Amino acid sequence: MAQVMEKTARRDAGPTDELERLLGRMGSGDRQALAELYSRTRGAVYAAALAILQNAADAQDAAQDAFVRAWQAAGRYRPQGSPMAWLLTIARNEALSRLRQSGRQTPLSDGEWDAIPANAAVSPEDRAMLQTALAGLGGDERQIVLLHAVSGLKHRQIADMLHMPLATVLSKYHRALKKLRVLLEGDDAS
């Protein structure tokens, strides 16, 4: 009976409730909960790290380390906000730490671009054009666009994660979209 109730509760739970439940189980030492959390969030965590590091290997390492840290800190997690924002903040901190240690920034290679989870099929030509356009954005702008477009985060979540006012995130996002439009369509884009 308890298993049926838990399955029903899982089915009725929203994504936030489900992630909080997984974090609670992880805090109790449930490795299966970690595997499930990883399965559900790995793309977003990787995208957050890649947006900062711009290097696939470093982003993969930072994402793995973020999950290790989440495992270690799950017992201290308190559901005050978004569990996804909490996890992405860990990933961001890991990526920033790696960036400070290495001090290097390079454009995304084809392999790194391919590692970004795709929501829709993109031709190699379109992918190359998008990669070039993204390289033309500033660091904050590129990060905000990737977090919103790839990770699916809401602007308020991005603002919390990046410790920026919401208005700043929205401004940078819209400015980045205008730049992307100019870069993709040419100077006559309005």
C-alpha positions in Angstrom: 0.0 0.0 0.0 2.8 2.4 0.9 4.5 1.8 -2.5 1.2 2.6 -4.3 0.8 5.8 -2.4 4.4 6.8 -3.1 4.0 6.1 -6.9 0.7 8.2 -6.9 2.4 11.0 -5.0 5.3 10.9 -7.5 2.9 11.0 -10.5 1.1 14.0 -9.0 4.2 15.9 -7.9 5.5 18.7 -10.1 9.2 18.8 -11.2 10.1 20.9 -8.2 8.4 18.6 -5.7 10.1 15.6 -7.4 13.6 17.2 -7.2 13.0 18.0 -3.6 11.9 14.5 -2.9 15.1 13.2 -4.6 17.3 15.5 -2.6 15.6 14.3 0.6 16.3 10.7 -0.3 19.9 11.6 -1.2 20.3 13.2 2.2 19.4 9.8 3.7 22.1 8.1 1.6 19.9 6.8 -1.2 22.3 6.4 -4.2 19.4 5.5 -6.5 18.0 9.0 -5.8 21.3 10.5 -6.9 21.2 8.5 -10.1 17.7 9.7 -10.8 18.6 13.3 -10.0 21.6 13.0 -12.4 19.4 11.6 -15.1 16.8 14.4 -14.8 19.2 17.3 -14.5 22.5 16.4 -16.1 21.8 18.4 -19.3 21.0 21.6 -17.4 24.0 21.2 -15.1 26.3 20.6 -18.0 24.9 23.5 -19.9 25.4 25.8 -16.9 29.1 24.7 -16.5 29.7 24.9 -20.3 28.2 28.4 -20.5 30.9 29.5 -18.1 33.9 27.3 -19.0 33.4 27.0 -22.8 35.3 23.7 -22.7 33.6 20.4 -22.8 36.1 18.4 -20.8 36.2 21.1 -18.0 32.4 21.4 -18.1 31.9 17.7 -17.8 34.3 17.6 -14.8 32.6 20.6 -13.2 29.2 18.9 -13.7 30.4 15.7 -12.1 31.9 17.6 -9.2 28.7 19.5 -8.8 26.8 16.2 -8.4 29.4 15.0 -5.9 28.9 18.2 -3.9 25.1 18.0 -4.2 25.4 14.4 -2.8 27.5 15.7 0.1 25.2 18.6 0.8 21.8 17.0 0.2 21.3 16.4 3.9 21.6 20.1 4.6 19.3 21.1 1.7 16.2 23.1 2.9 13.4 23.6 0.4 13.3 27.4 0.4 13.5 28.0 -3.3 14.0 26.0 -6.4 16.0 22.8 -6.0 17.1 23.2 -9.7 18.5 26.7 -8.9 20.3 25.2 -5.9 21.9 22.5 -8.0 22.8 25.0 -10.8 24.3 27.3 -8.2 26.6 24.5 -7.1 27.5 23.8 -10.8 28.1 27.5 -11.4 30.4 27.7 -8.3 32.3 24.7 -9.5 32.7 26.1 -13.0 33.8 29.5 -11.7 36.3 27.9 -9.4 37.8 26.0 -12.4 37.8 29.2 -14.5 39.7 31.0 -11.9 42.2 28.2 -11.6 42.8 27.9 -15.4 42.3 31.6 -16.4 41.6 30.6 -20.0 38.6 31.0 -22.2 38.2 29.5 -25.7 35.3 29.3 -28.1 33.2 26.1 -28.1 34.6 23.4 -30.4 32.4 21.2 -32.5 32.6 18.4 -29.8 31.7 20.8 -27.0 28.8 22.2 -29.0 27.5 18.7 -29.8 27.6 17.9 -26.1 24.9 20.5 -25.4 21.6 18.7 -25.1 19.5 19.6 -28.2 15.8 20.1 -28.0 15.4 20.0 -31.8 17.5 18.7 -34.7 19.9 21.4 -35.9 21.8 21.0 -39.2 25.6 21.2 -39.1 25.5 24.5 -41.0 23.0 26.1 -38.6 25.0 24.8 -35.7 28.2 26.4 -37.0 26.3 29.7 -37.6 24.8 29.6 -34.1 28.2 28.8 -32.6 29.8 31.8 -34.4 27.0 34.0 -33.2 27.2 32.9 -29.6 30.9 33.6 -29.7 30.1 37.2 -30.5 28.2 37.7 -27.3 29.8 38.8 -24.0 30.3 36.3 -21.2 27.2 37.2 -19.2 25.0 37.5 -22.3 26.1 34.1 -23.6 25.6 32.5 -20.2 22.1 33.9 -19.8 21.1 32.8 -23.3 22.4 29.3 -22.8 20.9 29.0 -19.3 17.5 30.1 -20.6 17.5 28.4 -24.0 19.4 25.2 -23.2 18.6 24.6 -19.5 15.1 26.0 -19.7 15.6 28.2 -16.6 13.3 31.1 -16.0 14.8 34.6 -15.9 14.1 34.9 -12.2 16.0 31.6 -11.6 18.9 32.8 -13.7 19.0 36.1 -11.7 19.1 34.2 -8.4 21.8 31.8 -9.7 24.0 34.6 -11.1 23.3 36.9 -8.2 22.0 39.7 -10.5 18.9 41.8 -10.3 16.1 40.4 -12.5 16.0 43.6 -14.5 19.7 43.2 -15.4 19.2 39.6 -16.5 16.2 40.6 -18.7 18.2 43.5 -20.1 21.2 41.4 -21.0 19.0 38.7 -22.4 17.1 41.1 -24.7 20.4 42.8 -25.7 21.9 39.4 -26.5 18.9 38.4 -28.6 19.3 41.7 -30.6 23.0 41.0 -31.1 22.2 37.4 -32.2 19.6 38.7 -34.7 22.2 41.1 -36.2 24.8 38.4 -36.3 22.5 35.9 -37.9 20.5 38.1 -40.2 23.1 40.8 -41.0 23.2 44.5 -40.4 19.7 45.1 -41.8 18.0 43.2 -38.9 15.8 45.4 -36.8 
